[in-house]
Amino acid sequence: MQGLTKRQKMVLDFINRTITSKGYPPTLREIGSHMGIRSTNGVNDHLRALERKGYLKREDMKSRALRPVESASEAEQVNIPVLGRVDAAGSVASDENIDRFVTVDGFFTGKNEDVFLSKVDGDGMTEAGILNGDYVFVKRQDDAVSNQIVLALVGDEATVRYYQPHADFIRLQPADKSTPPVVIRRQSASAFSILGVVIGVYRRY
């Protein structure tokens, strides 16, 4: 298959995500709204390019007939969102919080479908093998068991720490002894939320 432009990749990712979440493809208008394309002709130009390159099949010109094509190697690949930011509402998967998508082998996510990547900002987990600037694979969920490594939101700040719940407080424990823990009292827990459990680490060299 031929390579895709950034815009073509965005269209294909949006079609795949819509099929996964709703069970059917988006309309031409929905694609146009997502991509900021006013005319359906402009959307069709992208769809025709995806068909021509072998990534898409259509039975007719209606977008509800869109069917992404998977090659044998692509069937084992998954598209994962990379968070550009985390807001106080914890809207991890909302489009405005997603910086881009990356395609990785399904080996790195296992059977976990709801996974995103988030960049680690700060020290504190180096002794656990997670360095400042690393990307962590995070399985999105709002709870965890004791001593799991989580991506948590404390106020407006996201942090990667060991999750240690207690009767009266929650401790977010760093791996490094030189870094102090974050302690959240239960009565102040509204300022705290778990965004997901860390299941892997990616590092650029």
C-alpha positions as semicolon CSV with decimal commas, in nm:
position;residue;x (nm);y (nm);z (nm)
1;M;0,000;0,000;0,000
2;Q;0,107;0,359;-0,069
3;G;0,178;0,592;0,219
4;L;-0,083;0,840;0,340
5;T;-0,063;1,215;0,383
6;K;-0,129;1,354;0,731
7;R;-0,483;1,461;0,632
8;Q;-0,563;1,125;0,474
9;K;-0,440;0,950;0,789
10;M;-0,665;1,174;1,000
11;V;-0,968;1,086;0,786
12;L;-0,894;0,714;0,804
13;D;-0,838;0,730;1,182
14;F;-1,169;0,914;1,229
15;I;-1,355;0,654;1,022
16;N;-1,198;0,370;1,222
17;R;-1,274;0,535;1,558
18;T;-1,635;0,602;1,461
19;I;-1,687;0,242;1,347
20;T;-1,530;0,117;1,672
21;S;-1,741;0,341;1,898
22;K;-2,073;0,343;1,707
23;G;-2,062;0,029;1,496
24;Y;-2,103;0,216;1,165
25;P;-1,902;0,471;0,962
26;P;-1,946;0,850;0,985
27;T;-2,139;1,050;0,726
28;L;-1,968;1,279;0,477
29;R;-2,088;1,577;0,682
30;E;-1,947;1,427;1,004
31;I;-1,610;1,371;0,837
32;G;-1,617;1,725;0,698
33;S;-1,706;1,873;1,038
34;H;-1,426;1,678;1,209
35;M;-1,170;1,778;0,947
36;G;-1,287;2,136;0,900
37;I;-1,387;2,070;0,535
38;R;-1,698;2,258;0,429
39;S;-1,772;2,083;0,102
40;T;-1,865;1,717;0,056
41;N;-1,657;1,725;-0,263
42;G;-1,352;1,798;-0,052
43;V;-1,433;1,501;0,172
44;N;-1,485;1,279;-0,131
45;D;-1,142;1,379;-0,262
46;H;-0,986;1,231;0,052
47;L;-1,204;0,920;0,035
48;R;-1,116;0,861;-0,330
49;A;-0,746;0,892;-0,243
50;L;-0,788;0,635;0,036
51;E;-0,968;0,402;-0,208
52;R;-0,700;0,450;-0,471
53;K;-0,426;0,367;-0,221
54;G;-0,610;0,055;-0,104
55;Y;-0,709;0,168;0,248
56;L;-1,083;0,201;0,189
57;K;-1,369;0,036;0,001
58;R;-1,706;0,187;-0,088
59;E;-2,000;0,010;-0,244
60;D;-2,130;0,345;-0,363
61;M;-2,072;0,716;-0,297
62;K;-2,259;0,707;0,034
63;S;-2,030;0,732;0,336
64;R;-2,234;0,474;0,530
65;A;-2,089;0,217;0,288
66;L;-1,730;0,297;0,391
67;R;-1,525;-0,006;0,486
68;P;-1,157;0,029;0,590
69;V;-0,928;-0,235;0,441
70;E;-0,676;-0,412;0,664
71;S;-0,372;-0,585;0,529
72;A;-0,237;-0,889;0,711
73;S;0,025;-0,677;0,889
74;E;-0,213;-0,390;0,966
75;A;-0,462;-0,628;1,129
76;E;-0,217;-0,656;1,418
77;Q;-0,166;-0,280;1,445
78;V;-0,362;-0,029;1,650
79;N;-0,396;0,349;1,636
80;I;-0,332;0,508;1,974
81;P;-0,404;0,871;2,064
82;V;-0,120;1,080;2,206
83;L;-0,242;1,327;2,465
84;G;-0,133;1,682;2,409
85;R;-0,278;1,787;2,745
86;V;-0,498;1,662;3,026
87;D;-0,773;1,893;3,144
88;A;-0,936;1,917;3,486
89;A;-1,245;1,738;3,358
90;G;-1,033;1,435;3,278
91;S;-1,158;1,428;2,918
92;V;-0,876;1,201;2,812
93;A;-1,013;1,089;2,476
94;S;-1,183;1,411;2,362
95;D;-1,056;1,536;2,027
96;E;-0,934;1,870;2,165
97;N;-0,697;1,690;2,406
98;I;-0,545;1,461;2,144
99;D;-0,223;1,585;1,986
100;R;-0,197;1,312;1,722
101;F;-0,231;0,937;1,664
102;V;0,047;0,682;1,634
103;T;0,024;0,332;1,492
104;V;0,188;0,060;1,701
105;D;0,195;-0,316;1,698
106;G;-0,085;-0,468;1,904
107;F;0,182;-0,655;2,100
108;F;0,241;-0,338;2,303
109;T;-0,121;-0,300;2,412
110;G;-0,229;-0,665;2,434
111;K;-0,606;-0,697;2,439
112;N;-0,648;-0,350;2,590
113;E;-0,843;-0,142;2,340
114;D;-0,881;0,180;2,541
115;V;-0,516;0,285;2,556
116;F;-0,351;0,623;2,505
117;L;0,002;0,765;2,523
118;S;0,101;1,045;2,756
119;K;0,439;1,219;2,788
120;V;0,601;1,209;3,132
121;D;0,684;1,556;3,257
122;G;0,912;1,549;3,560
123;D;1,124;1,316;3,766
124;G;1,027;1,090;4,052
125;M;0,988;0,754;3,878
126;T;1,340;0,699;3,742
127;E;1,401;0,411;3,982
128;A;1,098;0,241;3,828
129;G;1,247;0,286;3,479
130;I;1,026;0,582;3,381
131;L;1,226;0,892;3,291
132;N;1,138;1,254;3,227
133;G;1,036;1,281;2,859
134;D;0,931;0,917;2,825
135;Y;0,590;0,826;2,687
136;V;0,376;0,590;2,894
137;F;0,109;0,359;2,756
138;V;-0,196;0,412;2,976
139;K;-0,503;0,189;2,994
140;R;-0,789;0,428;3,058
141;Q;-0,980;0,349;3,380
142;D;-1,088;0,542;3,688
143;D;-0,969;0,301;3,956
144;A;-0,663;0,091;4,040
145;V;-0,534;-0,156;4,296
146;S;-0,274;-0,063;4,554
147;N;0,081;-0,009;4,423
148;Q;-0,016;-0,001;4,057
149;I;0,152;0,279;3,863
150;V;-0,116;0,524;3,754
151;L;-0,153;0,847;3,562
152;A;-0,344;1,064;3,808
153;L;-0,482;1,414;3,800
154;V;-0,426;1,620;4,115
155;G;-0,592;1,957;4,073
156;D;-0,473;2,068;3,727
157;E;-0,153;1,863;3,728
158;A;-0,112;1,515;3,582
159;T;0,145;1,290;3,747
160;V;0,272;0,932;3,719
161;R;0,307;0,764;4,060
162;Y;0,238;0,447;4,257
163;Y;-0,123;0,450;4,380
164;Q;-0,152;0,371;4,753
165;P;-0,504;0,413;4,895
166;H;-0,560;0,427;5,273
167;A;-0,868;0,472;5,492
168;D;-0,826;0,846;5,543
169;F;-0,598;0,946;5,258
170;I;-0,452;0,853;4,920
171;R;-0,076;0,852;4,874
172;L;0,084;0,896;4,532
173;Q;0,424;0,749;4,597
174;P;0,725;0,824;4,374
175;A;0,982;0,554;4,307
176;D;1,272;0,787;4,388
177;K;1,350;0,834;4,757
178;S;1,457;1,195;4,700
179;T;1,109;1,295;4,572
180;P;0,833;1,356;4,829
181;P;0,498;1,177;4,791
182;V;0,170;1,351;4,716
183;V;-0,091;1,294;4,989
184;I;-0,460;1,362;4,924
185;R;-0,698;1,360;5,217
186;R;-1,024;1,180;5,155
187;Q;-1,224;1,497;5,221
188;S;-1,026;1,665;4,942
189;A;-1,053;1,372;4,701
190;S;-1,271;1,570;4,460
191;A;-0,948;1,734;4,341
192;F;-0,806;1,390;4,255
193;S;-0,886;1,138;3,985
194;I;-0,721;0,837;3,825
195;L;-0,698;0,869;3,446
196;G;-0,555;0,523;3,387
197;V;-0,305;0,252;3,474
198;V;0,041;0,254;3,316
199;I;0,097;-0,066;3,114
200;G;0,414;0,023;2,925
201;V;0,686;0,279;2,852
202;Y;0,827;0,416;2,526
203;R;1,155;0,607;2,513
204;R;1,310;0,800;2,226
205;Y;1,687;0,792;2,187
